[in-house]
Amino acid sequence: MDTFAGKLPAFLLACLLFCVCTAAFGQNKKPQFRVLAMAEPGGHHIEYSKRARIWLDSLAAKENFSIDYIDKTDPISEAYLANYQLIIQLDYVPYAWKPEASAAFEKYINEGKGGWIGFHHATLLGEFDGYKIWPWFADFMGGIRYKNYIADFAAATVKVEESDHPVMKGVPATFLVKKEEWYIYDKSPRPNVDVLASVDESTYSPDSEVKMGDHPVIWLNPKMKAKNIYIFMGHSPVLFENDVYKTIFKNAIFWAVKNEL
């Protein structure tokens, strides 16, 4: 008569095979979507980009999406961008792009080929490093031009204006940003975009004369076919110690690829 003890080796073998097969399935599971992340290779925002990559890689592994990184626009073309359902423009400026890259990017956004999330440096719009302003990108960001910034940094309170938007799910009505070099522009983008959050300039600590009054910091451009969102905060790696910031970032990813939370 067979006993349980006699069956044990076969039982253990079956369990082992099951575990191996399950692990292999998990490794070969097709990603939900593919993300292209753009980050500058150097400069004083590099520490933010490095920390963002650690966080993004961890999130991608947990949520089953893939992410590739580039630090220059040379590989960008229509065919290249067709591989991605989302572009994340970390601290990457809107100038000095190769002509084919800028044309491909415009088409990607204009035709809604995928989603886009931009951070911080994406609104450095003007004449920089000998390059002229990119008119299309300036319109994309609400018709604005960069004017000034708080070079010595300041903490400030951000106020949520559209709490029912998916990107603001789980986000409190106000939250503190401990360190940022708040940009100001020649005008508020509000007339041309949907503002999700703004910074309360009266809460700057230390106070600063660099103010613009109505000061949006998270917005989207509903005129574009691509789902898009700009999040100004993106200078310091300490942002990734902020659970609210990480919630907004994660929400933005899944909203922009149309997998709304």
C-alpha positions in Angstrom: 0.0 0.0 0.0 1.3 3.5 -0.9 1.8 5.8 2.0 2.1 9.6 2.1 5.8 9.2 2.9 6.2 7.2 -0.2 4.5 9.8 -2.3 6.5 12.7 -0.8 9.4 12.8 -3.3 7.0 13.0 -6.2 4.9 15.6 -4.4 7.9 17.7 -3.8 9.0 17.3 -7.4 5.6 18.5 -8.6 5.8 21.5 -6.3 9.3 22.4 -7.6 8.2 22.1 -11.2 5.2 24.3 -10.5 7.3 27.0 -8.9 9.8 26.9 -11.8 7.0 27.2 -14.4 5.3 30.0 -12.5 8.6 31.9 -12.2 9.3 31.4 -15.9 5.8 32.6 -16.8 6.3 35.7 -14.6 9.5 36.5 -16.3 8.1 36.1 -19.8 4.8 37.9 -19.1 4.2 40.6 -21.7 4.5 44.1 -20.2 1.3 46.1 -20.0 2.9 49.0 -21.9 6.2 50.4 -22.9 7.6 53.7 -21.6 10.3 56.0 -23.0 12.0 58.2 -20.4 14.1 61.1 -21.4 16.7 62.5 -19.0 19.7 64.8 -19.4 23.1 63.1 -19.0 24.5 65.8 -16.6 23.8 69.2 -15.0 22.4 70.1 -11.6 19.2 68.0 -12.1 21.1 64.8 -12.6 20.5 63.6 -9.0 16.8 64.0 -9.5 16.9 61.9 -12.7 19.0 59.2 -11.0 16.6 58.9 -8.1 13.6 59.0 -10.5 15.1 56.1 -12.5 15.5 53.9 -9.3 11.8 54.6 -8.4 10.6 54.1 -12.0 12.4 50.8 -12.4 10.9 49.6 -9.1 7.4 50.6 -10.1 7.8 49.1 -13.6 8.8 45.7 -12.1 5.9 45.8 -9.6 3.3 47.0 -12.1 4.5 45.0 -15.1 5.5 47.7 -17.6 8.8 48.2 -19.4 10.9 51.4 -19.5 13.8 52.5 -21.7 16.0 55.6 -21.1 17.6 58.0 -23.5 19.8 61.0 -22.8 19.8 62.5 -26.3 17.2 62.8 -29.0 19.3 61.2 -31.8 17.3 57.9 -31.9 13.9 59.6 -32.0 11.8 59.1 -35.1 8.2 58.2 -35.9 9.2 54.5 -36.1 11.1 54.7 -32.9 8.3 56.4 -30.9 5.8 53.9 -32.3 7.2 51.4 -29.9 6.1 53.4 -26.9 2.7 54.1 -25.3 4.1 56.8 -23.0 6.9 59.4 -23.1 8.2 60.6 -19.7 10.2 63.8 -20.2 12.1 64.0 -16.9 14.5 66.9 -16.7 14.9 67.3 -20.4 14.8 70.7 -22.1 12.6 71.6 -25.0 15.4 72.8 -27.3 18.4 71.5 -29.2 16.4 68.5 -30.4 17.3 67.0 -33.7 14.9 68.1 -36.4 13.6 64.6 -37.1 13.1 64.1 -33.4 11.1 67.3 -32.8 8.9 66.5 -35.9 8.2 63.0 -34.7 7.4 64.2 -31.2 5.0 66.8 -32.5 3.2 64.2 -34.6 3.1 61.8 -31.6 1.3 64.4 -29.5 -0.8 66.0 -32.2 -2.2 62.6 -33.4 -2.5 61.0 -29.9 0.0 58.2 -30.7 0.6 57.8 -26.9 0.7 59.7 -23.7 3.1 62.3 -22.3 4.3 63.4 -18.8 6.7 66.3 -18.6 8.6 67.5 -15.5 10.3 70.7 -14.5 12.8 71.5 -17.3 10.1 70.8 -19.9 9.0 74.5 -19.5 12.4 76.0 -19.9 11.1 77.8 -22.9 13.0 80.8 -24.4 16.4 81.4 -26.0 18.9 79.1 -24.3 22.4 77.9 -25.2 22.1 79.6 -28.6 18.9 77.9 -29.5 15.6 79.7 -30.3 12.3 79.0 -28.6 10.4 76.0 -30.0 7.0 77.6 -30.8 5.0 74.4 -31.0 6.3 73.3 -27.6 5.6 76.7 -26.1 2.0 76.4 -27.3 1.8 72.9 -26.0 2.7 74.2 -22.5 0.0 76.9 -22.7 1.7 79.7 -24.7 4.2 80.5 -22.0 7.8 81.6 -21.9 10.2 81.1 -19.0 11.0 84.3 -17.1 12.8 83.6 -13.8 13.2 81.1 -11.0 14.0 81.0 -7.2 17.7 80.2 -7.5 18.2 79.6 -3.7 15.1 77.3 -3.5 12.1 77.5 -1.3 9.6 75.2 0.4 6.0 75.9 -0.5 2.4 74.5 -0.3 0.8 73.2 -3.4 -3.0 73.4 -3.6 -5.1 70.9 -5.6 -7.7 72.5 -7.8 -9.3 69.5 -9.5 -9.5 66.8 -6.8 -11.8 64.6 -8.9 -9.2 64.2 -11.7 -7.7 60.7 -11.8 -4.2 62.0 -11.4 -5.2 63.5 -8.0 -6.7 60.3 -6.6 -5.5 59.8 -3.1 -3.9 63.3 -3.0 -4.7 65.7 -0.1 -6.2 69.2 -0.8 -2.8 70.7 0.0 0.7 69.3 0.3 4.2 70.6 1.1 7.1 70.6 -1.3 10.2 71.0 0.8 12.7 72.1 -1.9 12.1 73.6 -5.3 13.4 76.3 -7.6 9.9 77.5 -8.6 9.9 78.9 -12.2 7.8 81.8 -13.2 6.7 82.6 -16.7 5.8 85.6 -18.7 2.1 84.8 -18.1 0.0 82.2 -16.5 -0.8 79.3 -18.8 -4.3 79.0 -17.2 -6.3 80.4 -20.1 -4.9 77.7 -22.4 -4.7 74.7 -20.2 -6.6 72.7 -17.5 -5.0 73.5 -14.1 -4.9 70.6 -11.6 -2.8 72.3 -9.0 -1.0 75.6 -8.2 1.5 76.8 -5.7 0.5 79.2 -3.0 3.3 81.8 -3.3 2.4 83.3 0.1 3.8 80.1 1.7 7.3 80.4 0.2 9.9 79.6 2.9 12.1 81.6 2.8 10.0 84.2 1.1 11.0 85.4 -2.4 10.4 88.3 -4.7 10.2 85.9 -7.6 6.4 85.6 -7.9 3.9 85.6 -10.7 0.5 85.7 -8.8 -1.6 83.0 -10.4 1.0 80.2 -10.5 -0.1 76.8 -11.9 2.3 73.9 -11.3 0.4 70.9 -12.6 -1.7 71.1 -15.8 -2.8 69.4 -19.0 -3.5 70.7 -22.4 -6.9 69.3 -23.5 -6.4 70.6 -27.1 -4.0 67.9 -27.8 -5.1 64.4 -28.8 -2.4 62.8 -26.7 -3.2 62.5 -23.0 -0.6 64.8 -21.5 0.3 66.3 -18.1 3.0 68.7 -17.0 4.2 68.5 -13.4 6.6 71.4 -12.5 8.1 69.9 -9.4 11.2 67.9 -10.4 14.5 69.4 -9.2 15.5 67.6 -6.1 15.8 63.9 -5.3 14.1 64.6 -2.0 10.8 64.6 -3.9 11.0 60.8 -3.9 10.8 60.9 -0.1 7.3 62.5 -0.5 4.5 60.0 -0.7 2.1 62.5 -2.2 4.6 63.3 -5.0 5.0 59.6 -5.8 1.3 59.1 -5.8 0.8 61.9 -8.3 3.6 60.5 -10.5 2.2 57.0 -10.4 -1.3 58.2 -11.1 -0.1 60.2 -14.0 1.6 57.2 -15.6 -1.5 55.1 -15.6 -3.8 57.9 -16.6 -1.6 58.9 -19.5 -1.5 55.4 -20.9 -5.3 55.2 -20.6 -5.2 52.6 -17.8 -7.0 54.9 -15.4 -6.9 54.0 -11.7 
